[in-house]
Amino acid sequence: MLSPEARRLDKNSVVPDRVPKFYIDDVEGFKARYPGIEVKYFRGRPYVSVWDFESTRWILSERIKYSRHTFGFGVLVFCKFKNSYPDDLIEAYKRNKRLLVEDIRSFIARMVSMGYSGSYLKTVLSAIIAWLNINDIEISRAELRIKYRVKIPQPVEVGDFPPTRNELRKILLSSPLKYRAIFSFLSATGMRPSEALILRIGDIKPHPFEAVDTGEIVEVRAPITKKGLNYVTFCHPECVEILSDYLKGLEERGVDVEDENQLLFYNPQSRKGFFLLNTVERYWRNRLRILGLDDAIQYGRKIVFKRRLYTLRKFFRTNLEAAGVPYGAIEAMLGHKQWYVRFSVEKLKSYYEKGMWALMVLKQVSEDRVLELIESSIKPLREEIRMLKVEKEKELLDKEREARELVEKLYRLLMRRPELLKELLS
């Protein structure tokens, strides 16, 4: 199978790369000011990248693409606000820290007035502070807030929620086979979309063609995650059946679906063969809009959809919890490191088998399974009633014993004092 390094390259392939650009009007003037920086062209327009400058070159050393984008675009937004290049700003701020504070104050006020959210400003401000600190300008968020009284808006928690089983059923039935396979797989395994889209055929055992005939649960070996580990999750028979139909369609188009290194979700229309994450998310939103499920919240300039593609991980969690699967086992199948080390694969599979019925939305639950669920729900109540009966009987026996002891004490007293007995009978 592929190495972790190759997996990382695969993961980068499902998200289009973007370069933070400074577009240049005066090319000759720029070359005179920065002779060592190459001017590139994009659609006929000259530009330079943010990380071409000396003060921002460190950004390229970041291993994770998300970090490179966060730092690069954060610095770019601030430099565009100042209409200046990063190296020029660093020189100015080293001479005058008060100027830096006032620029940050004005920048935050401008972004707030334009409707940007607190979470976006927090990300951009973190990038700006990191850029300044690496260039020997000491500043922190706490210093800005406490010493210089800069008002920093706080992020607002926006809640999203997974689709219900009935809603997911509508989404799957109305989607073409390739997207039905992806959505069903994400809800069945609880994997992050960016991890599922780079899976290979060899990552799932047994092959869907074999598992669909026997009704087996498929074991899925997730690729290296953002936390740097591999984990195991599972796929129920309903999803395996959809995967089998999808792979048969690819096989008819000449794709070797028996090759272990072949992409599980192969896209013939893509040059690299991957489904881009943006493409899948866009189709998900369009499908929700068609079905009238596109509830959203206006959050600053951003529209946050309540049922995001990522909420299929929440669907996996909440439905397994409702089916009685232990919290730790669910965390392990979601790939959370602190829980993954506590369970064997066999134990996780037994827990998944116990609750997988709650993840299946296209098939009705069998009558035997319903009776089994009812029995499992009633059993604790029966046990509680039995325990209450035992306690009640024990209480009555204790009272009966106390009454007998009292009668015996009275009898012995009367035998020692017969005059009391005569007085009582008189």
N, C-alpha and C positions, 0 to 999 in steps of 0.2 A: 504494500500500500504506500501512499504518498507520505513523504516526510512532513514534520510540523512546519518546516520552512515553506514547502510547497503548498501546504494548507493555508498558510497566511497569504500567499500570493493568490490562491483561489478566492479567499474571502475578499481580498481587495478587488477582484474581478467583478463581483456582483454589485459594487457601488461605483458609479462613474467618478473618475478623478476630476478635480477642479483645481485650478491654479489661481491664487489671488493676484490680480494684475493691476499695475499702475499704467494707465494709458498716457502716452506722452504726446504733447502738441509740438514742442520744440526739440526735435531729435538732436540737432547739432549742439544746442545749448546743454542738453543732458549729457551728451558724450564728452563735452568739455569739462563738465562738473564731475562726472563719474566715468573716466576713461576705461576702467577695468570691468564695467558691467556691459554685457552684451544686450543689445536691443533686438527683441524678437517681434514677429508680426502675427497678428491673429485677425483673419478676415480683412486683411489690408491695413489694419490699424497697428501702429508701433506700440509696444508695451515692454515693461520689465516686471519680473516677479517680485513679490514682497521679499522673499528670502534670498534675492540676489545681493542685497545690501550687507555691509559688514556687520551692522548692529542686529540683523535678523537672520544671519546665516545659520545660527544654531538651530533654527526651527527644522532644518532638513535632517538634523541628527535624531529627531524624534522617530522612534520605530513605528509607532501606531499612526495610521493615516488620520484618524479622528483628531488626534492631538495636533498634528501638523496643520490641519484645516482650522482648528480652533484658534491656535496662536496666529496663524497667517492671516486669516480673515479678521480677527480681532484687531490686530495692528493696522491692517489695511483700512478698516472703518475709521479708526482714530486719525490716521494720517490723512485720509480724504477730508475729514472734518477740518483739520488744520491746513489742508491744501499744501502739504509739505512732505518731504521724503523722510524715512525713519532716521537716517544718519544725521540729517540737519536738526531734527527735533532732539535727539540725544545730546548733541553738542550744546544746544540752547538750554536744555534742562540741567545739564551738569553745571552750567554757570548760574542758573537761577531756579531754585527749587520752588519758590513761590509762584513763578510762572507756570510750572507744571501743575501745581494744585489748582490754580484758577482755570487752566485749560481743561482739567478733568472735571471740575465743577460745571463749566459751561457745556462740555460734551454730554454729561449726564442729563443736564436740564434740556438740552436740545433733543436728545433721544427720547426722553419722557414726553416732551411736547409733540413729538412725531408719532407717539402711540406705541413705542416698543415696550415689550413686557419686561418685568423685573428679572425673570430668569435669563432672558437674552442679554440684558445689561450686565448681569452677574458674570456670565461667560465672557463677554467682551472685556469687562474690567479685569478679570483674572488674567486674560491674555496680555493686556497692557501692563499690568503690574509685573508679570513674569518677564516681559521684554525689558522693562526698566531695571529690574533687579539684576538681570544677567549682564546689563551694561553698567553696573556699579552705581546705580541710582537707587538708594534705599528708600522704599515707600511700601506701605501696606494698607490693606483695607481698613484695619482698626485705626491706624494713624490718620487716614483721611476722615474717618467718621468722628473720632474723639478729639483729636488735636485741631483739625482744620474745619470741623463741623460741616463736612460734605454730606449732603443727604443722598444716601444710596437706597433706591427702592428695593424692597424685599420681594423675592419671588412668591407668586401665589400658587398654591397647590391646586391643580386642575384634575379632577377625578375622571378616570375613564372606567369603562366596565365591559366585560366580555359579552358577546351575543348569547342569547339563551339557546337551548337545544333546538327549539322550534325555528328561531331565526337563522341559526347556522344551517339547519336542514333546507330552508328556503334558498340560502346563498349557494349551497352546494348543488342543489337541483337545477338552479338557473344558470350555473356557470359552465363553460365548455370544459371538456375532459382535462385539459392540461392544468387549468386553474383549480378545478375541482380536486385534482390529485394533490396539488400544493396545499390548498386550504385544509383538506381532510388530514393530510400528513401533519401539518402544524398543530391542529387541534388534538390529534391522536398521540403525538409524541411530546408536546410542550416545548419543542426546540425553538430557539431564536431563529427568525426568518433568514438572517444572513448566514447562519450555520447550516440550515437545512438546504439552502440553494447550492451549496458546494459539495454535497454528499456524493459519493461514488456508489456504484452498484455493490462493490465489495464491502461497504460499510453496513449492509443489512444482511442478517443471517436468520433463516434461510432465504433464498431468492424468492421474490413474490410469486413467481410461476409455480414453485414447489409448495409454498405456504398456502396458496389459495385453494389447492386441492385437499389439503389436510385440515384447514381451518386453524393453523398454528398462529401463535403470537410471534411477530418478527422482532428480533433484537436489533437495535440500532446503535451503532457505535458513533457517537458524535465526534466531529473533528475538534481540533484544539480550539479552546474558547478564549474569550478575552481575559479570563483569569489564568490561562496557560495550562489547562488540564483537559484530558479526555474524560467523557462520562458515557454511561449507558442509559438508554431509555427504550421504550417499546412501542409497537404499532399493532393495533387490534385488527381482527379479521376483516371488518368492514372496510377499513382503509386499505388493507392489503389487496382486497378485491379491486378497488379503484386503481391502485398502483399497477396491478397486473394488466388491467385494460389499457392504461396509459402506456405501459411499456410495449404491449402488443402493437399499439398504434405506431410507436417509434420503430419497432422491428419491421413493420410493413413498409416503412420509409427507408429501409436499408441500414438502420442503426444497429450495431452489435450490442444488444442489451445483456448478453451473457458475459461480456468483458468486465472484469472487476474494476478496472480503472475508468470505465465509462460513467459519465455524469448520470445520476439518478434522474434529475430534472433537466434533461438535455433540451436546449432550445435550438432547433435547426436554423432559425432565422437570425441567430446571433453569430458574430464572427468567431467569438471564443467559445460559444456553445452554452453560456450561462444565461439564466434569467436574471436581468438586473433587478435589484431590490426595488428601485423606484418604479419599474414597470409593473411589478406585482402589486405594490401598494396602490398605484394609480388605478389598476383594474379593481382592486378591493373597494376603493372609495366609489368608483363609478357603479359597481354592483350594488353597494349600499344605497346610493342615490336612487337607482332604478326601483329598488324595493321599499323605498321610504324609510330607511334605517340610518340615514346619514345625520343623526343628531350631532350638533357641534356647539362649541362655546367660542365666542369672540374673545380672545385673550390678547390685548394690545392690538398689534397689527396682524396677529396670527390667528388662524382658525384651527381650533383643536377638535378633532373628531373623537367622540366618546367611544366609538367602536373601532379602534385602530387595528391594523393587521397584527400588531404585537399583542393585542388583548387575547388572541387565541392561546397564549401561554397562561393567561388568567383563566380562560375557559378550562384548560387542562387542570389547573390547580383546584379551582372551586368545585368542579364536578367530582374529582377524585376525593376531595375532602368530604363532600356530601355522601359519597359512597362508602365512607368509613375507612379510607386508606390513611395510615398514620402520617402525621405532618412531616416527620423526618424522612420517610420514604419518598414523599412527593418532592421534597427539597432535593433529595439525591437524584431523582429522575430529571429534575430541572437543571442539574449540573452545578448546584451550589456546593462549593468545596467542603465546607465545614460539616456537611451531612453525607457527602458521597463516600467518605472513607469508612462509614459506620455500617454499611450494608453490603452483603454479597450480591452478585448478579442474580443468583437463584432466589434469594429472599425478595429482591425488588420485583422480579418477575411474578412471584406468587402474589405480592400486594397489587401489582398492576392487573393481574388476572381477576382479582377480587373486585376491582372497581371499574374495569374497562367498559362494562355495560353502560355506565353513565356518560361515556364519551361517544358512544355510537348513536347517531341521530337519524340514519336512513332506515334502519331496521327496527321493528317492534321487539321489545323485550319478551322473551318466552314466558309462558304461564308458569312453568316450573321455577324460573328465576324470580318472578313476582312473588310466588309463594315463599321462596327462600328468603327474599328480602323482608316480607311480612313477618316470617318466623324469626328472623334475626332481630327485627325491631321489637317483637312481642316478648322474646326470651328474657331480656333484662327486666321487663315489667313483671313477668311471672316470678322471676327470682326475687324481685323486691317484695312482691306479695307474700311469697313463701317465708321470707325473712321476717316480715311483719307478723305473720301468723305465729311463727316460732317465738318471737319476742312477747307477743300477747299471751301465749300459753305459758311461757316462763313467768310472766308477771302474775298470772292467776295462780300458778302453783306456789309462788312465793307468798302470796296473800293467804292461801289455804294453809301453808305451813305455819305462818305467823299466828293464824287463828287457833290452830291445834295447840301450839305452844302456850298460848294464852289460857286456853281451857285447861290444859294440864297443870299450869301454875295455880289456877284458881282451885282445882280439885285438891292439890296437895295442901294448899292453905286451909281449905275447909276440913280436911282430915286432921290437921294439927289443931284447929280451933273449932270443935264441934258446936260450941255455943253460937258461933256465927251462922252455922247452918240452921240451928233451931230458930234463931232470930229471923233469918230469911224466910223460913217456912211458916212462921207465925203470922 
